[in-house]
Amino acid sequence: MWLLSRIKIRSYEKGLLFEDGEFQKILAPGKYWFLDPLNKVRVETVSGRDPWLEHKDLDLIIKSEALDKGAIILDLKDQERALVWIDGRFDRVLTPGQYALWTGFRKIDTEIVDARSTLFNHRDLDVILKSREADKALTPFSIEDGYVGVYFKDGEYARILPPGQYSFWNKSGKVKLYPIDTRETVLDIGGQEIMTSDKVSLRLNALMTYQVTDARKAVETVNDISQVLYREAQLALRAVIGTRDLDSLLADKSAVAGELESMVRQRANAFGVAIIGLGIRDIILPGDMKMLLNKVIEAKKASEANLISRREELAAIRSQLNSARLIEENPSLMRLRELEVLEKVAGSSKLKVILGDKGLKEQVINML
């Protein structure tokens, strides 16, 4: 018995013709009759409106070269990736493999990218990273303002990345990106128990301000910048405070801070960090030492007050002695002094003069 089959392919469809399991060709829109007594002919219709041709035998279809005129063929190697735009809109990132896209109904644009550079930068990076399944091909990384990124590839330094959005191709090498803060940073060095040279135990709080000036050196030299600086400041405090007695420490804290800063700066320069400032914020003494110091200060202030009082008394006596000498040498000064006293008495109260003994009247008149 002869078997005749009829196939209709619509205007937006494509037909994939297989005979005895082997792909033969692509059928354009239209009507087809097939004589198939052994049922070996198979036609699969696919929509041309969907640009992606996905088929289990895609490799055979591509190899037949039947798609050369009506589709874009992408055969991506291990170090290649492809970017696909459909009708001017980004669609997806393609990883290594074979792909076919129909070109009849949709505008297709593709871009082949070499992934061996690992670091991927593109003018449409934001859009690409937001596309579906982009995370399967790319790992995004953002460097905030005030930071730089120290980029290593396969264990070797590559470059310094400024603030911005970046991405790296997956499975294209071992990538490490270290964000380093390049702004001024304040480090609080608190609660340091230290003994002075005169065996006084005290607690110190200090503040350090630093800034990373060489990000690469900082990454390659130390694991944690703040922890290393904290440790160096501790060692410097013990070295400087341990050689001073309490009085010299309290008398000149600025000199102590300057010596501390000099010691820490030399060490910090070795791993790319500049010390902007280091100072002692608080010196906390034990309770019994506070009481003792308060007594010493109180006694010292009392002694100073007593000394000032004695100096004032001595100055007053010297002034009186000088006045007496002047009056003794100049009797008229004594007369003037008497008149000043009499004037003050007359001005502040009612003056009554009683004349009795002979000669007293003349004395008062002479005074007036």
Secondary structure as GFF3:
##gff-version 3
##sequence-region A 1 368
A	DSSP	beta_strand	4	9	.	.	.	ID=ss1
A	DSSP	beta_strand	13	19	.	.	.	ID=ss2
A	DSSP	beta_strand	22	27	.	.	.	ID=ss3
A	DSSP	beta_strand	30	35	.	.	.	ID=ss4
A	DSSP	beta_strand	41	47	.	.	.	ID=ss5
A	DSSP	alpha_helix	58	63	.	.	.	ID=ss6
A	DSSP	beta_strand	71	76	.	.	.	ID=ss7
A	DSSP	beta_strand	80	86	.	.	.	ID=ss8
A	DSSP	beta_strand	89	94	.	.	.	ID=ss9
A	DSSP	beta_strand	97	102	.	.	.	ID=ss10
A	DSSP	beta_strand	108	114	.	.	.	ID=ss11
A	DSSP	three_ten_helix	115	117	.	.	.	ID=ss12
A	DSSP	beta_strand	119	120	.	.	.	ID=ss13
A	DSSP	alpha_helix	125	130	.	.	.	ID=ss14
A	DSSP	three_ten_helix	134	136	.	.	.	ID=ss15
A	DSSP	beta_strand	138	143	.	.	.	ID=ss16
A	DSSP	beta_strand	147	153	.	.	.	ID=ss17
A	DSSP	beta_strand	156	161	.	.	.	ID=ss18
A	DSSP	beta_strand	164	169	.	.	.	ID=ss19
A	DSSP	beta_strand	175	181	.	.	.	ID=ss20
A	DSSP	beta_strand	185	195	.	.	.	ID=ss21
A	DSSP	beta_strand	201	212	.	.	.	ID=ss22
A	DSSP	alpha_helix	215	221	.	.	.	ID=ss23
A	DSSP	alpha_helix	225	241	.	.	.	ID=ss24
A	DSSP	alpha_helix	246	251	.	.	.	ID=ss25
A	DSSP	alpha_helix	253	268	.	.	.	ID=ss26
A	DSSP	three_ten_helix	269	271	.	.	.	ID=ss27
A	DSSP	beta_strand	273	284	.	.	.	ID=ss28
A	DSSP	alpha_helix	287	329	.	.	.	ID=ss29
A	DSSP	alpha_helix	331	348	.	.	.	ID=ss30
A	DSSP	alpha_helix	360	367	.	.	.	ID=ss31
###
